[in-house]
Amino acid sequence: MPAIDIHAHFEPRMLDLPAIVRKLDAAGIDQVALIPAMQDPITDHSELLVKLVRFLLARGHQDLVDRLSRRMYTAEGDLILRGKLIRIYPVPDNQAVAEVIAACPERFVGWIFLNPAVLENPVEELERWRQVPGFIGVKLHPFWHRWRIEEALPIARRCEELRLPVLIHLGFGERGRWQVLVDACPKLRLLFAHAGMPWFGRMWDAIRDNPNLHVDVSSPYLDEKLVRRAIAAVGPERSLYGTDAPYGFPATDHSYDYTRIKTWVERLPYKGSDIDRVLADNARTLIAERR
């Protein structure tokens, strides 16, 4: 089935552009919404740790995961993974994604990655990048960039005015209070990364009746069972396929397996039109509606 990957990262140190295109062709993925890399390459992750985090979050133990995860970060906010320092970039490189879009505009669109905690004028930065053809909305990451949701309100209000969607990876505590954005910007179209991670079931019922709120089903933080739970709770009309490539799901050639999550979606117990919605139609609508 044709597909649009609404959540992937451009990380040429792990998978360069020619390799990405070859992989997309083989997997039947028509278009990808790229995000600039925000950290050093993560090539060696603990599958056991990911399973443990997924297990705890799916069962509502967000506070425990929050406490445990704090031990994995330095005072500067960088990640320690298996004894290796992974630097988190305060200002991801939007220019790198712009160059990919310019090279393959029929295949790639992009998210403007903004960090309100360090940008002197994040709205001005938004205005700069939204003029570049192919950018479809804004990516925010309060979890790794360590800012309170309130700090994103100027960006959110401008995106609401422009009808630009916002893709957000929520955090814990003050970094996860998504209701602040919904209350202040009721017409803002929000896409919660990784099925609303780390909140999962705690938020699904709350967003189901709001047509502006969506989830993507990307990332190894999900498994097939959790993807099915998320889509059943939120509805296929507001669930979007994504990969989080090139992280997790290694392929036999030691790169990335683009078919894993796509296969999960194709196996959903829904009629074909609903599966098409998740794989491509919802993303196509989200992209087309931007002003």
C-alpha positions in Angstrom: 0.0 0.0 0.0 1.3 3.6 -0.7 2.5 5.3 2.4 3.6 8.7 3.7 6.1 8.6 6.6 5.1 11.6 8.7 7.9 11.3 11.3 11.5 10.5 10.2 14.9 12.1 10.9 17.6 13.1 8.4 20.8 11.5 9.9 23.3 11.0 7.0 25.9 9.7 9.5 23.6 6.6 9.8 21.7 6.6 6.5 22.6 8.9 3.6 20.2 10.3 1.1 20.8 7.7 -1.7 20.4 4.9 0.8 17.2 6.4 2.1 15.7 6.7 -1.4 16.6 3.0 -2.1 15.0 1.9 1.1 11.8 4.0 0.5 11.4 2.5 -3.0 11.8 -1.0 -1.6 9.3 -0.4 1.2 6.7 1.4 -1.0 6.9 4.7 0.9 6.0 7.6 -1.4 6.9 10.6 0.7 8.7 11.4 4.0 8.4 14.3 6.4 12.0 14.8 7.6 13.2 16.2 10.9 16.7 17.5 11.5 18.9 15.3 13.7 18.9 16.6 17.3 21.6 14.4 18.8 24.7 12.4 18.0 24.0 9.2 16.2 22.4 6.4 18.3 23.6 3.2 16.8 23.7 0.9 19.8 20.5 1.0 21.8 19.4 -1.5 24.5 16.3 -3.4 23.2 15.7 -4.6 26.8 15.7 -1.1 28.1 13.3 0.0 25.4 11.0 -2.9 26.2 11.0 -2.0 29.9 10.2 1.7 29.2 7.4 0.6 26.9 6.0 -1.8 29.5 6.0 0.7 32.3 4.6 3.6 30.3 1.8 1.4 28.8 0.7 0.6 32.3 0.6 4.1 33.6 3.9 4.3 35.5 5.0 7.6 34.1 6.4 8.9 37.4 8.6 5.8 37.8 10.0 6.1 34.3 10.6 9.9 34.9 12.7 9.2 38.0 14.6 6.4 36.3 15.3 8.3 33.2 16.8 11.3 35.0 19.8 9.1 35.8 20.6 8.8 32.1 21.3 12.5 31.6 24.2 14.8 32.4 23.7 18.1 34.2 24.0 19.8 30.7 21.1 17.6 29.4 23.1 15.2 27.3 22.3 11.5 27.2 24.4 8.7 28.6 23.6 5.5 26.8 25.6 2.3 27.7 28.4 4.5 29.1 28.6 6.6 25.9 27.9 10.3 25.8 25.3 11.3 23.3 25.2 15.1 22.8 21.8 16.7 22.4 21.9 19.6 20.0 20.1 22.8 21.3 19.6 24.1 17.7 19.0 21.3 15.2 20.1 22.0 11.6 17.0 22.9 9.6 19.2 23.8 6.7 20.2 20.2 6.2 16.6 19.2 5.7 16.0 22.2 3.4 18.7 20.9 1.1 17.2 17.4 1.0 13.8 18.9 0.1 15.4 21.0 -2.6 17.2 18.0 -4.1 14.1 15.7 -4.0 11.0 17.9 -3.6 8.6 15.2 -4.9 9.9 12.8 -2.2 10.5 14.9 0.9 8.9 17.6 3.0 10.2 18.8 6.3 9.4 19.9 9.8 10.9 23.1 11.1 12.7 22.1 14.4 12.5 24.9 17.0 13.8 25.2 20.6 12.1 28.0 22.4 14.5 27.6 25.4 17.5 28.9 23.4 16.2 30.9 20.5 16.2 34.6 21.1 13.1 35.0 18.9 11.6 31.6 18.0 8.7 33.1 16.1 11.1 35.0 13.9 12.9 31.7 13.3 9.6 30.2 12.3 8.9 33.0 9.9 12.3 32.5 8.3 12.0 28.8 7.7 8.3 28.7 6.7 9.2 30.7 3.6 11.3 27.8 2.4 9.3 25.5 0.0 8.6 22.1 1.4 8.4 22.8 5.1 5.0 21.7 6.4 5.0 22.6 10.1 7.0 22.8 13.3 8.6 20.1 15.4 9.0 20.6 19.2 10.8 18.5 21.7 10.3 19.7 25.3 11.5 16.4 26.6 15.1 16.4 25.4 15.3 20.2 25.0 14.1 20.6 28.6 11.5 23.4 28.5 8.1 23.9 30.0 5.1 23.7 27.6 4.3 27.4 28.3 7.5 28.4 26.6 6.1 27.2 23.3 3.0 29.4 23.4 4.3 32.1 21.1 5.2 29.5 18.5 1.9 27.7 19.0 -0.2 30.9 18.5 1.6 31.7 15.3 1.2 28.2 14.0 -2.5 28.4 14.8 -2.8 31.6 12.8 -1.0 30.0 9.8 -2.7 26.7 10.1 0.7 25.0 10.4 0.6 21.7 12.3 2.9 21.1 15.2 4.6 17.8 15.8 5.5 17.5 19.5 7.4 14.9 21.5 6.1 15.4 25.1 8.1 15.0 28.3 7.2 14.5 31.9 5.8 17.0 34.4 5.8 20.6 33.1 7.3 19.4 29.8 4.2 17.3 29.1 1.2 19.5 29.9 -0.2 19.4 26.4 -3.5 20.8 27.6 -1.8 24.2 27.9 -1.4 24.3 24.2 -5.0 23.1 23.5 -6.5 25.6 25.9 -4.5 28.6 24.6 -4.8 27.6 20.9 -8.0 25.6 20.4 -7.6 25.6 16.6 -4.0 24.5 16.6 -3.5 21.1 14.8 -1.3 19.0 17.1 0.4 15.7 16.2 1.6 13.9 19.3 4.8 11.9 18.5 5.0 8.2 19.3 1.3 7.8 20.1 1.6 10.5 22.8 4.6 9.1 24.5 5.2 9.2 27.5 1.5 9.5 28.3 0.0 6.9 26.0 -3.4 5.7 27.5 -3.6 8.6 29.9 -4.2 11.0 27.0 -5.9 8.9 24.3 -9.5 9.2 25.6 -8.9 12.9 26.3 -8.0 13.7 22.7 -10.4 11.4 20.9 -13.2 14.0 20.5 -11.0 16.9 19.4 -10.6 16.8 15.6 -7.4 18.9 15.8 -5.5 16.4 17.9 -3.6 13.5 16.3 -1.1 10.8 17.1 1.7 9.3 15.0 2.6 5.6 15.5 6.3 5.9 15.0 9.3 4.7 17.1 10.6 1.5 18.7 9.0 2.8 21.9 5.9 1.2 20.4 5.1 -2.4 19.5 2.3 -3.8 17.3 0.0 -4.3 20.3 0.5 -0.7 21.5 -0.1 0.7 18.0 -3.4 -1.2 17.9 -4.4 0.1 21.3 -3.6 3.7 20.3 -5.4 3.6 17.0 -8.5 1.9 18.6 -8.6 4.6 21.2 -8.0 7.7 19.1 -9.5 6.4 15.8 -7.9 5.7 12.4 -9.1 9.1 11.2 -6.6 10.8 13.4 -3.7 8.3 13.5 -0.7 8.7 11.2 2.0 6.3 10.1 5.6 7.2 10.9 8.9 5.4 11.4 11.3 7.6 13.6 13.9 6.4 11.1 16.8 5.7 11.3 16.5 4.8 15.0 15.6 1.3 16.1 14.4 -1.5 13.9 17.8 -2.4 12.3 17.7 -4.2 9.0 19.7 -7.2 7.9 22.1 -4.9 6.2 22.7 -3.0 9.5 20.7 0.1 8.3 17.0 0.6 8.9 14.0 -1.6 8.4 11.3 0.7 6.9 8.8 -2.2 6.7 8.4 -3.0 10.4 5.8 -0.4 11.4 4.2 -0.3 8.0 3.5 -4.0 8.3 1.9 -3.4 11.7 -0.4 -0.8 10.1 -1.3 -3.0 7.1 -2.3 -5.8 9.6 -4.7 -3.6 11.5 -8.2 -5.2 11.8 -9.9 -2.4 9.9 -11.3 -2.0 6.4 -9.0 -0.9 3.7 -10.1 2.7 3.6 -9.2 3.1 7.3 -5.8 1.6 6.8 -5.2 3.9 3.9 -6.1 6.8 6.2 -3.4 5.8 8.7 -0.8 5.1 6.0 -1.2 8.1 3.8 -4.5 9.9 3.6 -4.4 11.6 7.0 -0.8 12.8 6.4 -1.8 14.0 2.9 -4.6 16.1 4.4 -2.4 17.5 7.2 0.2 18.6 4.6 -2.4 20.0 2.1 -4.2 22.1 4.7 -1.2 24.2 5.6 -1.7 27.8 4.4 
